[in-house]
Amino acid sequence: MNKRYENTFINRLIAVPFYFNLLKEHNSLQTKYDTLIDQTKDEVFSDILQKASEPTEVLRYKAENKRLRKKIAAQKIVMADLLKEHKSDKKHKKT
């Protein structure tokens, strides 16, 4: 057998277990990564649910929502009054 052929054959034989070890390590790291991602998603979701279910926060949000709705309703009334005045001013100017 050729010496050069023997060296490449031996190098390939040495490289095969190294490749499988790297592949095994990659797969185990990928599994750990996926597990950590899932755990993080679960923790964030549970934190969000916990924050949303806190009574003080919910009451504060409800109160703020009511206040903002009243403010919007008042602004709509003011705008309607301004439009009526504007239309009536146009009518009076024409005559």
Buried (B, 14 or more C-beta within 10 A) or exposed (E): EEEEEEEEEEEEEEEEEEEEEEEEEEEEEEEEEEEEEEEEEEEEEEEEEEEEEEEEEEEEEEEEEEEEEEEEEEEEEEEEEEEEEEEEEEEEEEE
